[in-house]
Amino acid sequence: MLKPGLAIQISCFTREFGAFTREFCTFTREIGAFTREFRTFTREFRAFTSEFDRYLEWKFLYNICETIAPIDYDRMLKDLITPLIPA
């Protein structure tokens, strides 16, 4: 037979352990939610960096082309529009 004091101690321990278990479950759920959010963030950041790399590649190629043969946009526009204007 259990002593009365020991039964109370076991009951308190059980109650405290139950509270700890609930807190730990809440903590693990929050960690899971954070992990999902972080995974989404990294996926979006990876897409952004991929787009930015593509932009830098085009910018680099544009600068090379501009250095080799500067683009005269006024002449290009004139050459494009002139044939469309009736004589």
N, C-alpha and C positions, 0 to 999 in steps of 0.2 A: 504494500500500500504506500502511496506517495504521501510525503509530509505536506501539510497545508501550505507552507511557505514555498516549497518546491513546485507545487502545482501552479501557484500564482506566477512564479518565475518563468515556468515553461509557457504559460499563457501569454505573459508579456513578451517573451522572446518570439513566440509565434506571431503575435500581432505586429511586432517591430519588423520581423522578417517579411511578413506580408506587405507592409508599407514599403520596405526596401525593394522588394520584388516589383511592385507597381511602379516605383520611381525609376528603377532600372529599365523596365519595359518602355516607359515613356522616353527615357534617354535614348534607348536603341532606336525607337521610332523616329526621334528627332535626328539622330545620326543618319538614318536611312533617307530621310527627307533632304537633309543637307547634301548627302552623296548624290541623290538624283538631281538636285539643283546644280551642283558642281559639274556633273556630267553634261547637263544641258548647256551650261556656260562654256565648258571646254569645247563642245561640239560647235557652238556658235562662234567661238573665238577662232577655232580652226578654219571655219568657213570664211570668216573675215580675213584672216591672214592669207588664205589662199587667193581671195579676191584682190587683196592688196598686193600680193606678189605678182599677180597678173597685170595689175595696173602699173607696177614698177617696170615690168618687162616691156609693156607697150610704151611707157614714158621713155625708157632707155632706147628702144628702137626709134621712137620719134625723134629723140635728140640726135641720134646718129644720122638719121635721114636729113634732119634739119641742118646738121653740120656739113654733110656732103653736098646736098642740094637744097638750099633754102626754098621754102614753099611760098610762092607769090599768090596769096589767096585772092587778091583783086583780079589778077589775070585769069585765074581759074574760074572765078565767078563770071567774068566778062566772056570767056570762051564758052561757058555753059549757057549763058543767057542770050548771047548774040544770035545764034541760029534760031532761037525761038521767036525773035522779033521779026515781023514781016518787013520786007524791003520797001 
